[in-house]
Amino acid sequence: MQEQLQQKEREWSEAHGQLQSSVNSLIRENQELRGKLTFTGPASQTPPHLNQPVVNVSWMSKDSHGKLWNGPDRSCTPVSRQTPLVSQTSSSDSDHMVEQILSSGCRVVIYRNGTKKEISADEKSVTITFFNGDVKQILPDGKVVYYYHEAQATHTIFPSGLEVLHFANNQTEEHHPDGSRQIIFPDGTIKHIFTDGREESTFPDGTVVKLTESGEKSVDFTNGQREIHTSLYKRREYPEGAVKTVYWNGTQETTYSSGKVRIRNNGINRV
């Protein structure tokens, strides 16, 4: 059981490292674009809402991301999808920026490196599609969704401070504002990491493993047995009342439900 839990943690660590690499890359790109992604107020006239997708990228329809990503805002429509172009402005500066104002009232800003920013008519939704395939969306309710193309991961930040990460292997992490975390592994194992250092993992078969801040571990099995690991001993408790303890020096002590105690030390049994 311990080896199984360690394997889960190694898988989580590897996936988390890939996501962190993508996050660092996106931060650098956002810093470069920080001074460029600006826009003016909405168009003076806004026709009725056009229910067309903002951008068409294949990952948006994948079930593996459906829990955290429901696709971009649908209030804007690219020119190529039958939305009349009201105006287009080309910048002659080093950015080579092109801004398109659509008849829906939306704005589409395209930068030299291929990054595209789409702003809804009411300016409450913004979708940025970066040249490397990453996508950032700011929603009207204040939620921010990042999609990391290389890592195939989604990072959702809620106004409450909750952060949810969903990986391509269907692993999900929740980072709570109080510092606690919850990890749901692809096989259904759930691991809670508390702010005081405690950990609790629940496996699909119902087995629960708890780790205290001092390093002591307990395992509760579905058959009613319980195992306790400390630096001094390892103990197994049975439903009928028997308790078997193995101490660090090799001494074994078994207490039966009848009250009888058997001690084994250096091959010698004592009752």
N, C-alpha and C positions, 0 to 999 in steps of 0.2 A: 504494500500500500504506500509505503514511504517512497519507494522508487517511482511509483506511478505519479505521485504528487510532484516529485522533483522533475519528472519529465514534462508535466504540465507547465511548471514554472519556467523551464528552459524554452519551451515553445513560446510562452508569453514574452519572455525576455527578447527572443529573436525578432518576433513580430513588432514588439515595442521599439526595438532599435531601428528597424526599417522605417517606422512611422516618424521617429524623431529625426532621422536623416532628411525625410521629405519636409518636415516642418521647418527645419533649419534652412533648407533650400528656398522654401516659400517666403520665409521672413526676409531673406536677402533680396528676393525679387520684389517683394512688396515695398521694401525700403527704396529701391530704385524707381518704383512707380509712384511713390507717395505724392510727389509734387506734380504728377501728371494727371492723375485720375480726379479731375474736377469737372463740374458741370454747372450750367446756369439754370434758371427757373424753368417751369414747364411752358409748353406752347400755349398760345392764347386760346386756341380752340382744341377741344378734345372730343373726337367722334365716339360713338358707342364702343364698348369693350370688344376686342377681337380675341376670341378664345383660341389662340395659336401658341405653340411653344416658342420660348425665346431662342433656344439653341438646341441643335440636334446632335447629341453625342451618345454613343451606344450604351455606356454604362448606366444611364439613367433608368433603363427598364429592367435592370438585373434584379432578381429577387434577393440576392445576397445583400443588397443595399436598401431594400425597400423599407426596412424598419426605421431607418434614420434619414433617408433621402427620398423625397417624393417628387423630385424633378424641380426644375427652375420655375420661377414665377411666370405665369402665362398671360401677362398683360401686355407684352411686347411681341412684335412680329417682325422678323427680318424683311428687308425689301424684296428679297427673292421669293417671298411667300405671299404675294399679291397684296401687300400693304403699300399704298401710295407714298412716295417720298415727297415730303413737303419742302425740305431744303437740305443742302449738303454744303459743309464748309471744310475746306482743305487748309491745313496750316503749312506755312512755308518755313517754319523754324526747324530746328534740328530734330524735333520729335516726329515730324511728318504725320501729324495727327489728322484724322478725318472724322468729322462729327456729322451724323445723319439724324435729322429730325423726321420722324414718321408721322403719318396722318393720325395714328392712334395717340399721339402725344408723347410717345416714348422717344428716348435718345439712344443712339448707338455710337459709341466712340471707338474708333479703331486706331491702334498705335503701330508704329513702324515695325516693331518686333512681332506683330501678330496678336498681341493681347487685345481683347475686346471687352468693353464695359457697356452694359445695357442698363438703363435707368427707366423705371416705370413712369407713367405720366404723372402720378401723384408723388413721385420721388420717395416712396416708402419701400420700394424693392430695388435692389441693385444686384446684378449678376456680373461677375468678372471672370472671363475665361482666359487663362494665361496661356502663353505660347507653348508651354511644356505640357499642356493638357489638364493642369490643375484648375479647379473651379472654386470660387468663393461666392457665396450668396448671402446677402443681408435681407432678412424677411421683415414684413411690417410689424410683426409681434416682437421684434428685437432679437430674434434667434439668428445666429450666424452659423452657416454650414460650409465646411471646407471639404473638398474632395481631392485626395492626393492620387494623381493618375499613376505614378510609378509604383507606389505601395498598394494601390487599389484599396485605399482606406478612406473612411469618412469620419470627420471630426465635427461634432455639433456642439455649439456653446449656447446655453440657454440664459435668458436674462437673470435667472436665479443664481447663476454661477455654476450650475451643474454642467459638466462636460461629459459627452458620451462619444467613445471611439468604437468604430465598427471595422473590423479587418476583413480581408478577402477570404480568410479561412473560416469566417462566421464567428470569430471570437469577438466578444464585446466587453468594453471596459466602461465603468461609470466612475468619474472623479467628482466627489461631492464637495461642496464649499467648506465643510468642516474638516477636510483633509482625508476622510475615509475613502476607500475605494472598493469596488466590486468588480470581479472578473468572471465572465461566463465563458467557459471553454466550449469548443465545438461539440464535445461529447456530452455536454449538459452539466459538467462539474461547475459548481459555483464557489468562488473564493472571496471572502470578505477580509479586508485589511483595515483594521481600526487605527485610530490616531494614537492610541496608547501603546501600539506595537503588537497587540493581539491579532491572531489570524484564525479564521475558521473556514474550512473547506467542506462542502457537502457533495459527495459523489453520486452518480446516477442511481446506484443500488441502495442509497440511503445511508451509507457509512459517513460519519461526521468526524473530521480531524480538527482538533483545536490546538493552537500553539499560544502559550502565554508570553508576556513580555520578557519573562526570565528564561525562556527557552524550553520550559516543560511542555510536553505534548501528551494529549489524550486522544484515544481513538474509540469511538462508540460504534460498534457493529450492529447490524440489523438483527442478529440472533440473540441480542441482549448482553453479549460479552462487552467488556470494556478494558482497554489497555492504557496504562499510564507509563510514560517515559520521563525519568528525571536523570540528573547527573549521578545519582547514587544507586538507582535501581530501575528495573523494568517490571511492571506488575500487570497481571491479567486477572480480572475479576469475572466470575462466572455467574449466570442467573440464579443457580441453585444456592449460591452463597460461598462457594469455594474461592479462595484467593491464592494465586501462585506468584511469588516474588523472586526475582533473580537479582542479587546485589552485584555491585561493581567488582567485588573480589571473587565472584563465582559462586558464592553461597546461594543455595536455593531453599526457599521456605514455602511450604504449602500448608494453608489453613483450610480445613474441610468444614462443611456446614455443621457437622456434629461437634465442632470445637477442637477436634484433634489437630495437632500441628506436627508436620514432618519437616525436618531440616536435613539437608544434604550438603556436606562440606568435605571437599577433597575425596569424594567417593564414599564417604561414610554417612549412613542414614541414622538419624536420631528421631525418636518419636516422644 
